Amino acid sequence: MVETRGSFAGPWLVGFALGAANGTLYLSLAMLMLPLIAASLVLLLWRAPRLASFVGFVAGWGFMWVVLFSRLALTCGGPLDFGARECDAGELAPWFMVAGAILAAGLLETVAVRRSR
């Protein structure tokens, strides 16, 4: 299938949504995620435009991790923790660095793919 210039946003958004869902589920169902990730990637790479879908997937995964870890930092011992419950978020800096790196990689790949078209 030939990729056209206008066929970038739709596949990218589908990839972004699947990446966000996989990123969320990975944190809760880590042992069951390999088949789901594989199925998602096969689904994305099966249909054209493959590259737009894949970079959307990476950006969605990183975005969701940044959102989830930000919420954890704010509500567990952070400014939005009003002492209603006890929790310990631990050291989140490494998690933020990984999430930010995944998000940055997805966004940089998106720009590179978009410019190459």
C-alpha positions in Angstrom: 0.0 0.0 0.0 1.4 3.4 -0.9 1.5 5.9 1.9 0.2 9.4 1.1 1.0 12.6 2.8 -2.4 12.9 4.4 -2.3 9.4 5.9 -0.1 10.3 8.9 -2.4 11.6 11.6 -4.9 8.8 11.8 -2.4 5.9 12.1 -0.3 8.0 14.5 -3.3 8.6 16.8 -4.2 4.9 16.7 -0.6 4.0 17.6 -0.7 6.7 20.3 -3.9 5.3 21.8 -2.5 1.7 21.8 0.8 2.9 23.2 -1.0 4.7 26.1 -3.1 1.7 26.8 -0.1 -0.6 26.8 1.9 1.8 28.9 -0.9 1.9 31.6 -1.5 -1.9 31.5 2.2 -2.7 31.7 2.5 -1.1 35.1 -0.4 -3.2 36.5 -0.1 -6.4 34.5 3.6 -6.7 33.8 3.6 -10.5 33.5 0.8 -10.6 31.0 2.0 -7.7 28.9 4.3 -9.5 26.5 1.5 -11.1 24.5 -0.5 -7.9 24.5 2.4 -5.7 23.4 3.2 -8.3 20.6 -0.4 -8.3 19.5 -0.5 -4.5 19.5 2.7 -4.2 17.5 1.6 -6.8 15.0 -1.7 -5.0 14.5 0.1 -1.7 14.0 2.8 -3.0 11.7 0.3 -5.1 9.7 -1.4 -2.0 8.2 0.2 0.9 6.4 1.6 3.4 7.2 3.6 1.3 9.6 6.1 3.9 10.7 3.5 6.5 11.7 1.7 3.9 13.8 4.9 2.7 15.5 6.2 6.2 16.5 2.7 7.0 17.8 2.9 3.9 19.9 6.2 4.9 21.4 5.0 8.5 22.1 1.8 7.2 23.6 3.6 4.8 25.9 6.0 7.6 27.1 3.2 10.1 27.5 1.2 7.8 29.7 4.1 6.9 31.9 4.9 10.6 32.4 1.2 11.2 33.3 1.0 8.3 35.7 4.3 9.1 37.5 3.4 12.7 37.7 0.1 11.8 39.4 1.9 9.5 41.8 4.5 12.2 42.7 1.7 14.8 43.3 -0.6 12.6 45.3 1.7 10.4 47.3 3.7 12.6 49.6 3.4 15.5 47.2 1.5 18.8 47.3 -1.9 17.1 46.6 -1.4 14.5 49.4 -3.6 15.8 52.2 -2.6 13.0 54.6 -5.8 11.0 54.1 -3.7 7.9 53.5 -0.2 6.7 54.0 1.9 5.9 51.0 5.5 6.0 50.0 6.2 6.7 46.3 9.9 6.0 46.8 12.5 7.5 44.4 10.7 8.5 41.2 13.5 10.2 39.4 14.7 7.1 37.5 11.1 6.4 36.5 10.7 10.0 35.3 13.9 9.8 33.3 12.9 6.5 31.6 9.4 7.9 30.9 10.8 11.2 29.6 13.3 9.4 27.4 10.5 7.2 25.9 8.3 10.2 25.3 11.2 12.2 23.8 12.1 9.4 21.5 8.6 9.0 20.3 8.2 12.8 19.6 11.6 13.0 17.9 10.8 10.0 15.8 7.4 11.6 14.9 9.1 14.8 13.8 11.7 12.8 11.8 9.1 10.6 10.1 6.8 13.6 9.3 9.7 15.6 7.8 10.8 12.7 5.6 7.4 12.5 3.9 
